[in-house]
Amino acid sequence: MRIGIEHETSKRYDDQLKLQAIEMALEGSKSVAQIARDLDIKDNTLYGWVDKHRRDNPDKASTKLVVAIPVDLEAQNRKLKRELARALEDVELLKRRRRTLRFTSSKVRLDRRT
């Protein structure tokens, strides 16, 4: 009888699947995490394969992934800045409405008491 935590056995992936996953990741059309989910691979595993491929092939044009990410991040950053500006405007508007409502409701209470 064995007591303790059972560890999953590590999965073995064939070389063809590895190469296909690495090519898809370097292509840059999808995120590495999404490719890993699509292929039912842990994303850390795929990141490791891509990293090893880059180290083993420094002369090849394997920088597409690095180039593709900052462009997407810049676009996402601009979008988030616009959303933040709108949210801050909404907060200021709500603060003004709250002050107005508080001032108006206190006048109404005073009028009712008299």
C-alpha positions in Angstrom: 0.0 0.0 0.0 1.4 3.3 -1.0 0.7 6.5 1.0 1.4 9.9 -0.3 0.9 12.1 -3.3 0.7 10.3 -6.7 2.6 12.2 -9.4 1.4 12.1 -13.0 3.7 10.4 -15.4 5.2 12.8 -17.8 3.8 12.7 -21.3 5.9 12.0 -24.3 5.3 13.9 -27.5 6.5 12.9 -30.9 8.9 15.1 -32.8 6.4 15.9 -35.5 4.0 17.4 -33.0 6.8 19.4 -31.4 7.9 20.8 -34.7 4.3 21.7 -35.7 3.7 23.4 -32.4 7.0 25.3 -32.6 6.2 26.5 -36.1 2.8 27.6 -35.1 4.2 29.5 -32.1 6.9 31.2 -34.2 4.3 32.1 -36.9 2.7 34.4 -34.3 -0.9 34.3 -35.5 -2.0 32.8 -32.1 -0.5 33.1 -28.7 1.6 30.3 -27.4 -0.9 29.6 -24.6 -3.7 29.3 -27.2 -1.7 27.0 -29.3 -0.9 24.9 -26.3 -4.6 24.7 -25.4 -5.5 23.8 -29.0 -3.0 20.9 -29.0 -3.7 19.8 -25.4 -0.2 20.6 -24.3 0.8 22.5 -21.1 1.8 26.1 -22.1 5.0 25.8 -20.1 6.0 22.8 -22.1 5.4 24.6 -25.4 7.3 27.7 -24.2 10.2 25.3 -23.3 10.2 23.8 -26.8 10.2 27.2 -28.4 13.0 28.4 -26.2 15.1 25.3 -26.9 14.5 25.7 -30.6 15.7 29.3 -30.5 18.8 28.4 -28.6 19.6 25.5 -30.9 18.9 27.6 -34.1 20.1 31.2 -33.3 20.8 31.9 -37.0 17.3 31.1 -38.2 14.6 33.7 -38.4 12.9 32.5 -35.2 12.3 36.0 -33.8 8.8 36.3 -35.2 7.2 35.5 -31.9 9.2 38.2 -30.2 8.3 40.8 -32.8 4.6 39.9 -32.9 4.0 40.3 -29.2 5.1 43.9 -28.7 2.9 45.1 -31.6 -0.1 43.4 -30.1 0.8 44.7 -26.6 1.1 48.3 -27.9 -2.3 48.1 -29.5 -3.8 46.6 -26.4 -2.0 49.3 -24.3 -3.6 52.1 -26.4 -7.0 50.5 -26.1 -6.7 50.1 -22.3 -5.6 53.7 -21.9 -8.7 54.8 -23.8 -10.9 52.6 -21.6 -9.2 54.0 -18.5 -9.8 57.6 -19.6 -13.5 56.8 -20.2 -13.8 55.1 -16.8 -12.1 58.0 -15.0 -14.5 60.4 -16.7 -17.4 58.2 -15.6 -16.1 58.3 -12.0 -15.9 62.1 -12.1 -19.4 62.3 -13.5 -20.8 60.0 -10.8 -19.0 62.0 -8.1 -20.6 65.2 -9.3 -24.0 63.6 -9.5 -23.6 62.3 -6.0 -22.7 65.7 -4.6 -25.7 67.3 -6.4 -28.0 64.6 -5.2 -26.8 64.9 -1.6 -27.2 68.7 -1.7 -30.7 68.4 -3.2 -31.9 65.7 -0.8 -30.7 67.7 2.2 -32.7 70.7 1.0 -35.8 68.5 0.5 -35.5 67.2 4.1 -35.2 70.7 5.5 -38.3 71.8 3.5 -40.3 68.9 4.8 -39.5 69.7 8.4 -40.7 73.2 8.2 
